[in-house]
Structures are given as structure tokens and as C-alpha cells.
Amino acid sequence: MIEKIQKDIQTNLRKYNQELVGLKPQEMVTWGYEKFDNKFAITTSFGIQSSVLLDTVSKLRLQKKIKIFWIDTGYLPPETYHYAEKLIDNLSLEVEVLQSELSPARMEAKYGKLWETNKESDLDKYHELRKIKPLENGLEKYDIVCWASGVRSSQTENRNKMKFLDIIRQRLSLRPFLNWTNKDIFYYMEENNLPAHPLFIKGYSSVGDWHSSSPDGIETKGRNTRFRGIKQECGIHTND
């Protein structure tokens, strides 16, 4: 069944993108739900701007709840774990946590602290183990065909080339907020009384793992503060 759906994806990708043009983010999420039913899900990192997509999903009045996957590397800052608990409680979310089969301690024993070598290949290995594989295992478990995230075109060079809908690792990746600006995000959070991530107050405009995130500086801002500037993407949103 999944093979047939994946073939349909290849055939209908252009048509799907045409259907999404002009839709608001909430309408795009509803489109994904109506098009793929229980084979549709969203992902979150509980990062700086994650509350906007989560709030959008929580406000939808649907017969079934959309699956929400949280990719927890085991290396998130304490502030992110506290923030996640607050949002889950405030928005009455049901979240499934996706984690690596290797505990942090076991991974470090086998491969060392991969983020300390300043080698892009070691970061790729880290992201494969702690982010990409856990996500793919979760998507495969539920035969997910389409997953939505809160990525935006202004964040990285890779994301600037994205369409609302692309194929990532043989599945559809939906980006309801692709064209939103930082101001759009700020005003949405303000109008909907959404709490800010605790690290935003400390100067972070992007946050992932504690060892690979830093506050904005004079010369580095946004995604350039991640991974010590070695790369902008963790691989979840790329086909490389």
C-alpha cells in the first residue's frame, strides 16, 4: 500500500503544490489531514518558534487528532524540556517522543562526543543517529506519507529553495509557514498569548541541542549560530 502511495506522490507533487498556493497555514494543515488522514503527522523540536505550528494544530476541530512527533535528541537544554512541558499542558497536546535507540552515554562510548571534533562528517553522524533515524522510525511505524514542520524560507539557503510541499526521503514534507517572516511569527505569538521559549529572552533566535546552540552575536544570527557555524541544517529537511 505504501509503495502505491509513494508512486502517487511522485505523480501528483506538482498538482498538490498548486492546490496549496494561496492557502493560509491552518488551511494547509487541514489539507494535509484531509488528504492523508491518519498517514499525516507534524513534527516539532519545541524550539524558539515551535509554538506557532503547535497552536495552529491545537485549534483545528477535527474528528481525529493529528499525530505530533517530538524529536528529542537527549541533548536539549533544560529550558527546552521545561518549555515543552508548558506548551503540552497549555495547548492540551498529545505528543509522541522519538528518540535514538542509542542512549547518549552509549553513543559517546562508541563514537565519542561527535559535536566536539569540528568535522562536518561527525556532525552528520550525530544527526543521523539522534535525529534522522528516530524520525524515520516514527514515520515508518505509522506509515506516515506526509509530515508537516514549521520551517521557513528565510532560515537557511536550503529552505529558501523549498516549495510548500517537497519529497524528503520518499515522503512528502509540508511547510505551512514557509513564507512567514519573523514579524509574522512574533505577532501570531503575541495575539494568541503564546509563551516565549526561555532562551529567546537570553538572545537565542534559534535553539537545538545545548552543545550546538548559542545566542545571536554581532556577526552571527539565526541558523548561523547553530553547529558552531560548520553547517546550517541537521539533515531532517534535506535529502543529502
VEXLUM-739910 format. One record per residue (C-alpha): residue number from 0; residue in one letter; x, y, z. Coordinates in nm, 3 decimals, m for minus. Each point is the difference from the previous one (the first is absolute). Layout:
nr;rest;c1;c2;c3
NUM;A;X;Y;Z;
...
//
This chain:
nr;rest;c1;c2;c3
0;M;0.000;0.000;0.000;
1;I;0.275;0.244;0.097;
2;E;0.180;m0.064;m0.331;
3;K;m0.314;0.097;m0.195;
4;I;m0.040;0.317;0.206;
5;Q;0.364;0.095;m0.057;
6;K;m0.047;m0.046;m0.375;
7;D;m0.306;0.225;0.015;
8;I;0.209;0.259;0.185;
9;Q;0.250;0.020;m0.284;
10;T;m0.282;0.035;m0.254;
11;N;m0.203;0.258;0.190;
12;L;0.268;0.220;0.162;
13;R;m0.046;0.290;m0.242;
14;K;m0.379;m0.017;0.026;
15;Y;0.019;m0.006;0.378;
16;N;0.218;0.312;0.007;
17;Q;m0.247;0.178;m0.226;
18;E;m0.278;m0.088;0.245;
19;L;0.198;0.154;0.286;
20;V;0.069;0.338;m0.162;
21;G;m0.204;0.268;0.170;
22;L;m0.094;m0.212;0.301;
23;K;0.062;0.125;0.353;
24;P;0.213;m0.216;0.232;
25;Q;m0.302;m0.137;0.185;
26;E;m0.159;m0.089;m0.334;
27;M;0.319;m0.177;m0.111;
28;V;0.003;m0.213;0.314;
29;T;m0.367;m0.081;m0.056;
30;W;0.085;m0.089;m0.361;
31;G;0.260;m0.248;0.121;
32;Y;m0.243;m0.155;0.246;
33;E;m0.279;m0.032;m0.256;
34;K;0.230;m0.128;m0.274;
35;F;0.189;m0.261;0.203;
36;D;m0.215;m0.066;0.309;
37;N;0.192;m0.206;0.257;
38;K;0.306;m0.008;m0.227;
39;F;0.057;0.371;0.075;
40;A;0.201;0.133;0.294;
41;I;0.192;0.304;0.119;
42;T;0.344;0.022;0.155;
43;T;0.130;0.237;0.264;
44;S;0.326;0.078;0.177;
45;F;m0.158;0.231;0.259;
46;G;0.240;0.264;m0.122;
47;I;m0.029;0.378;m0.005;
48;Q;m0.292;0.017;m0.247;
49;S;m0.155;m0.345;0.043;
50;S;m0.304;0.127;0.189;
51;V;m0.155;0.151;m0.314;
52;L;m0.046;m0.331;m0.185;
53;L;m0.103;m0.178;0.321;
54;D;m0.258;0.267;0.079;
55;T;m0.132;m0.015;m0.357;
56;V;m0.052;m0.376;0.028;
57;S;m0.159;0.028;0.346;
58;K;m0.263;0.241;m0.136;
59;L;m0.118;m0.231;m0.278;
60;R;m0.332;m0.170;0.060;
61;L;0.055;m0.341;m0.153;
62;Q;m0.153;m0.341;0.056;
63;K;0.341;m0.153;0.066;
64;K;0.303;0.156;0.164;
65;I;0.301;0.056;m0.222;
66;K;0.305;m0.191;0.119;
67;I;0.270;0.222;0.146;
68;F;0.357;m0.130;0.009;
69;W;0.265;0.161;0.220;
70;I;0.353;m0.087;m0.103;
71;D;0.187;0.000;0.331;
72;T;0.373;m0.047;m0.046;
73;G;0.062;m0.039;0.371;
74;Y;0.226;0.307;m0.017;
75;L;m0.256;0.279;0.008;
76;P;0.052;0.288;0.245;
77;P;m0.193;m0.024;0.330;
78;E;m0.194;0.308;m0.110;
79;T;m0.135;m0.188;m0.303;
80;Y;m0.127;m0.291;0.211;
81;H;m0.176;0.240;0.236;
82;Y;m0.141;0.197;m0.295;
83;A;m0.129;m0.320;m0.160;
84;E;m0.183;m0.098;0.318;
85;K;m0.156;0.346;0.018;
86;L;m0.123;m0.003;m0.360;
87;I;m0.128;m0.357;0.023;
88;D;m0.201;0.096;0.307;
89;N;m0.121;0.339;m0.127;
90;L;m0.108;m0.131;m0.342;
91;S;m0.123;m0.343;0.121;
92;L;0.228;m0.180;m0.244;
93;E;0.058;m0.371;m0.043;
94;V;0.363;m0.041;m0.102;
95;E;0.198;m0.312;m0.086;
96;V;0.369;0.032;0.080;
97;L;0.243;m0.139;m0.256;
98;Q;0.349;m0.086;0.127;
99;S;0.309;m0.182;m0.119;
100;E;0.036;m0.369;0.077;
101;L;0.341;0.094;0.143;
102;S;0.002;0.184;0.331;
103;P;0.224;0.307;0.012;
104;A;0.248;m0.183;0.225;
105;R;0.018;m0.302;m0.229;
106;M;0.042;0.216;m0.309;
107;E;0.285;0.193;0.162;
108;A;0.167;m0.325;0.106;
109;K;m0.012;m0.130;m0.359;
110;Y;0.069;0.315;m0.200;
111;G;0.114;0.267;0.244;
112;K;m0.148;0.347;0.026;
113;L;m0.064;0.044;m0.370;
114;W;m0.084;0.369;0.030;
115;E;0.345;0.088;0.139;
116;T;0.218;m0.098;m0.297;
117;N;m0.101;0.290;m0.228;
118;K;m0.035;m0.253;m0.282;
119;E;m0.311;0.021;m0.215;
120;S;0.007;m0.378;m0.047;
121;D;m0.022;m0.053;0.377;
122;L;m0.291;0.243;0.026;
123;D;m0.170;m0.191;m0.281;
124;K;0.051;m0.324;0.196;
125;Y;m0.142;0.162;0.313;
126;H;m0.306;0.130;m0.181;
127;E;m0.058;m0.334;m0.171;
128;L;0.003;m0.182;0.334;
129;R;m0.190;0.247;0.214;
130;K;m0.239;0.173;m0.242;
131;I;m0.047;m0.157;m0.342;
132;K;m0.025;m0.367;0.096;
133;P;m0.239;0.063;0.293;
134;L;m0.223;0.208;m0.228;
135;E;0.003;m0.257;m0.279;
136;N;m0.075;m0.281;0.247;
137;G;m0.302;0.193;0.128;
138;L;m0.128;0.080;m0.348;
139;E;0.045;m0.361;m0.109;
140;K;m0.176;m0.133;0.312;
141;Y;m0.321;0.179;m0.097;
142;D;0.045;m0.012;m0.380;
143;I;0.007;0.379;m0.008;
144;V;m0.015;0.133;m0.356;
145;C;0.009;0.375;0.072;
146;W;0.151;0.186;0.298;
147;A;m0.017;0.371;0.069;
148;S;0.254;0.221;0.171;
149;G;0.043;0.367;0.083;
150;V;0.300;0.072;m0.225;
151;R;0.013;0.337;m0.176;
152;S;0.177;0.110;m0.317;
153;S;0.199;0.278;0.170;
154;Q;0.176;m0.237;0.240;
155;T;0.261;m0.165;m0.224;
156;E;0.116;m0.010;m0.361;
157;N;m0.150;m0.347;m0.034;
158;R;m0.338;0.111;0.132;
159;N;m0.004;0.300;m0.231;
160;K;m0.025;m0.247;m0.290;
161;M;m0.286;m0.199;0.151;
162;K;m0.356;m0.022;m0.128;
163;F;m0.300;m0.039;0.225;
164;L;0.021;m0.370;m0.072;
165;D;0.312;m0.198;m0.087;
166;I;0.109;m0.362;0.012;
167;I;0.241;m0.077;0.284;
168;R;0.122;m0.360;0.028;
169;Q;m0.297;m0.132;m0.205;
170;R;m0.261;0.181;0.208;
171;L;m0.173;0.334;m0.043;
172;S;0.118;0.286;0.218;
173;L;m0.254;0.281;0.048;
174;R;0.107;0.353;0.105;
175;P;m0.309;0.206;0.099;
176;F;0.205;0.296;0.123;
177;L;0.259;0.002;m0.278;
178;N;m0.067;0.362;m0.103;
179;W;m0.045;0.144;0.348;
180;T;0.242;0.263;0.130;
181;N;0.137;0.042;0.352;
182;K;m0.257;0.277;0.047;
183;D;m0.282;m0.233;m0.104;
184;I;0.115;m0.250;0.263;
185;F;0.036;0.267;0.268;
186;Y;m0.344;0.149;m0.060;
187;Y;m0.166;m0.342;m0.008;
188;M;0.156;m0.092;0.334;
189;E;m0.100;0.334;0.148;
190;E;m0.358;m0.013;m0.127;
191;N;m0.046;m0.358;0.120;
192;N;0.173;0.054;0.334;
193;L;0.262;m0.267;m0.064;
194;P;0.293;m0.016;0.241;
195;A;0.349;0.070;m0.131;
196;H;0.273;m0.261;0.028;
197;P;0.208;0.088;0.309;
198;L;0.318;0.020;m0.210;
199;F;m0.155;0.260;m0.231;
200;I;0.020;0.245;0.289;
201;K;0.372;m0.080;0.023;
202;G;0.066;0.095;m0.361;
203;Y;m0.056;m0.328;m0.186;
204;S;m0.189;0.025;m0.330;
205;S;0.054;m0.371;m0.073;
206;V;0.058;m0.285;0.243;
207;G;0.059;m0.373;m0.030;
208;D;0.240;m0.204;0.212;
209;W;0.178;0.167;0.291;
210;H;0.344;m0.068;m0.148;
211;S;m0.079;0.132;m0.348;
212;S;m0.201;0.315;0.070;
213;S;0.106;0.349;0.101;
214;P;m0.162;0.343;0.029;
215;D;0.009;0.247;m0.284;
216;G;0.316;0.208;m0.027;
217;I;0.113;0.301;m0.197;
218;E;0.104;m0.210;m0.301;
219;T;m0.205;m0.319;0.047;
220;K;m0.375;m0.021;0.019;
221;G;m0.276;m0.258;m0.052;
222;R;0.109;m0.336;m0.138;
223;N;0.360;0.121;m0.029;
224;T;0.022;m0.030;0.379;
225;R;m0.059;m0.375;m0.025;
226;F;0.258;m0.280;m0.029;
227;R;0.289;0.247;0.059;
228;G;m0.060;0.140;m0.346;
229;I;0.116;m0.321;m0.168;
230;K;m0.340;m0.058;m0.160;
231;Q;m0.354;0.135;0.009;
232;E;m0.207;m0.316;m0.034;
233;C;m0.020;m0.312;0.217;
234;G;m0.116;m0.215;m0.292;
235;I;m0.364;m0.047;0.096;
236;H;m0.109;0.239;m0.275;
237;T;0.244;m0.109;m0.270;
238;N;0.044;m0.300;m0.226;
239;D;0.381;m0.003;0.032;
//
